[in-house]
Structure formats: structure tokens, C-alpha cells
Amino acid sequence: MGIGLNFAAEPEVDADLESTLVFASVAGMEEEDLRVLAVLTTWIGVHHAYVNVDRLVRLVCDQPSERVRAYWAAIAGWLHRDRRFARLSRCYEGPPVEILPTGTEFQIERRGEDERFVGSKLRAPRGTLRDRIEDVLAPDVLVRRHAGYRNRVQMGPSFRADVWTLLEKSPGLSVAEVARRAACSFATAWQAVQDFRLLRGAPEST
């Protein structure tokens, strides 16, 4: 809910984007929650331009679940026009996995494949993952509700934007703590902290 997945639950304001995406993919692929997986996939289609792919790749490649890594490898194929996602394909190089515990082949023969994943590492019958745009918040709504998303729109989907979000909430954090929380290099955190403090210390224009 915090990142714009429309479920009937209390949102965690400013939830971490990439961690939430990976958590949702675990729920979908390992816990067989296809409702979550469907909404997650729709969200990615709408908002992928503002995903910090460097961070996402780290989280996905560290996942022990082959099914989860296969899902993200399939996402890389679907979003091939956004070349940043190509690195996700390296996280899984095994054979395609079937989205359903049983009957995937039968359902594909009957209904065809989900067009987003044809020829990918995920075999999904058409209609298994419902794609409804109203299941996710639109960018113009999410940008008003999620500070991290808003900063990525302004600065690009980068670690710098994530550092900025942390500092807006807790400006007194040390550089080392900022780097730890943002999962970025000390150098990236240091430069962003200096820029943040410079702007905070600058007098208001008259």
C-alpha cells in the first residue's frame, strides 16, 4: 500500500520501493499469491522508470529462491526497452519456471501465454495475472504521497535521490549512517550530504 499497490491494508508511508517489490515477488512466486503477483506486475509496468535498478539487481540476485529470480529475469525480457533491467537476466540462467504449481502447460494450450512473458523465464497462461491499471496508484498520485518516489522523479532513480529522501526526514544523520540506510557507497552519501547541507544553509532568495 505504501508504494501504491491497491490492497485493503494500512499503508506504510514511504515504504522502501525495491525491498517492497522483492518482498511482493516472494509472496507471489513462493507463497503462490497470484493476486499480489498480478498487482506487482502491473505496478512495474506503470512505474518501472523510477525504480533504482542498481539496488533492485542486488536484492534479486541475493534471493535464494530460483522462482523469484526467474520472475525478475522474465521482467527483464518484458522491459527490454528499458535497458537498465537487462542485468536482472543474469540473476537466473536456469530453465523457465511455471507460474502455477500444476496445469500450466494445459492452461497455456487452452488460453495462450501472457504476452508479457512469451519466450521468457516465466511460463504464465494468459489471464493468470490480471492486468488492471486501477490496481495501482497513478504516477501523479504516488508522487504526492511517497517522498522517495517524488525525489526520484526530480533527480532520477538513483542512490542520490534515496540519500536526499533520508536527509529530508532525518537531516542530522551521519554520512556513514546515511550510506548504510541507503545501501550506497560512502562517496555517494558524502557528496549528497554536502549538497543537502549547502542548500539547507543557503539564505532564502529575496
Helices and strands as residue ranges (DSSP letters): H 17-29, H 34-47, G 48-50, H 53-61, H 66-78, G 83-91, E 97-98, H 104-111, G 115-117, E 122-123, G 133-135, H 139-145, H 147-155, H 159-169, H 175-182, H 186-201
